[in-house]
C-alpha cells in the first residue's frame, strides 16, 4: 500500500513563512498587523451595542435602563421623542460620539470621542445604578452576546491575515 502525504509541502510552506518574517536570520520578526481585522470586528460589535442602548433601552446585562422622570419626560415629549422607556437619546450626540478608534501601536478600541458626552455616559451609568441600588450600571460596554460576536469576527479576520501571510510566501 502506497501512502501519500502533503507533510513535506506543509513543512516547506512553514519554513518559507518563518523565513519571510525574519525567523532564520536572528532578526526580530515583524508583528503582523491585525488592526484592520480587529477594527472591523469592533465596529460590528459597536453597532449592536448602540442598537441595544439607544433603540432597546437596555444595559449590557439586558436589563431595562428604567423610565424618564416626569419633568424630563415632558422635555422629551416637547422635542418629539418617545417617553415609554429610557433610551438615552434626545439629540443623538451621545450615539454619534461613540466610535471605534485606532490607538497607538496597532491597538483599536471603542471610545466616546467627545468629552461632554463621555461625562454624560458616566453620569447615566451612575444614575441608573443608583436608581437600581446596584452601584454603577454596565451600559457602555459589550454584552456577552456582543462580545462573542466581536470575538468571532476578530478570530475570522485574524485567520484571514495569517492565511494571506502564508499565501504570500508560496
QUIKA-V417410 format. One record per residue. RES is the residue in three letters. D_FIRST is the distance of its C-alpha to the first C-alpha in Angstrom with 1 decimal. Layout:
BEGIN
RES	D_FIRST
RES	D_FIRST
END
This chain:
BEGIN
UNK	0.0
UNK	3.8
UNK	6.4
UNK	9.8
UNK	13.1
UNK	16.7
UNK	18.1
UNK	19.3
UNK	21.2
UNK	22.7
UNK	23.8
UNK	25.4
UNK	27.2
UNK	28.5
UNK	29.7
UNK	31.5
UNK	33.0
UNK	34.1
UNK	35.7
UNK	37.4
UNK	39.2
UNK	40.4
UNK	37.9
UNK	37.5
UNK	41.2
UNK	42.8
UNK	44.5
UNK	45.0
UNK	42.5
UNK	44.2
UNK	44.0
UNK	42.7
UNK	45.5
UNK	44.7
UNK	48.4
UNK	48.0
UNK	45.3
UNK	47.5
UNK	50.6
UNK	49.2
UNK	48.1
UNK	51.5
UNK	53.3
UNK	51.5
UNK	52.3
UNK	55.9
UNK	56.4
UNK	55.5
UNK	57.7
UNK	60.6
UNK	60.2
UNK	60.3
UNK	63.4
UNK	65.5
UNK	64.6
UNK	64.0
UNK	66.1
UNK	63.6
UNK	62.7
UNK	59.3
UNK	59.3
UNK	60.1
UNK	63.7
UNK	66.5
UNK	68.6
UNK	71.8
UNK	74.8
UNK	77.2
UNK	80.7
UNK	83.4
UNK	84.9
UNK	81.7
UNK	80.8
UNK	84.0
UNK	83.1
UNK	79.7
UNK	81.3
UNK	83.8
UNK	80.9
UNK	79.2
UNK	76.4
UNK	75.0
UNK	76.3
UNK	74.3
UNK	72.0
UNK	71.6
UNK	69.3
UNK	70.6
UNK	71.2
UNK	74.7
UNK	74.4
UNK	70.6
UNK	71.1
UNK	69.0
UNK	66.1
UNK	66.2
UNK	66.4
UNK	63.1
UNK	60.6
UNK	57.2
UNK	57.9
UNK	56.2
UNK	57.3
UNK	57.1
UNK	53.8
UNK	51.6
UNK	52.5
UNK	53.5
UNK	55.7
UNK	57.8
UNK	61.4
UNK	64.9
UNK	66.2
UNK	69.9
UNK	71.8
UNK	74.2
UNK	71.4
UNK	69.5
UNK	72.6
UNK	72.9
UNK	69.3
UNK	70.0
UNK	73.3
UNK	71.6
UNK	69.0
UNK	71.9
UNK	74.1
UNK	71.5
UNK	70.5
UNK	74.2
UNK	74.9
UNK	72.0
UNK	73.1
UNK	69.6
UNK	70.1
UNK	68.4
UNK	66.4
UNK	62.9
UNK	63.4
UNK	62.2
UNK	58.8
UNK	55.5
UNK	55.1
UNK	51.8
UNK	50.5
UNK	51.6
UNK	50.0
UNK	46.7
UNK	46.8
UNK	47.6
UNK	44.8
UNK	42.2
UNK	43.5
UNK	43.6
UNK	40.0
UNK	38.9
UNK	41.1
UNK	39.8
UNK	36.2
UNK	37.3
UNK	38.9
UNK	35.9
UNK	33.6
UNK	36.2
UNK	36.3
UNK	32.5
UNK	32.5
UNK	35.4
UNK	33.4
UNK	30.8
END
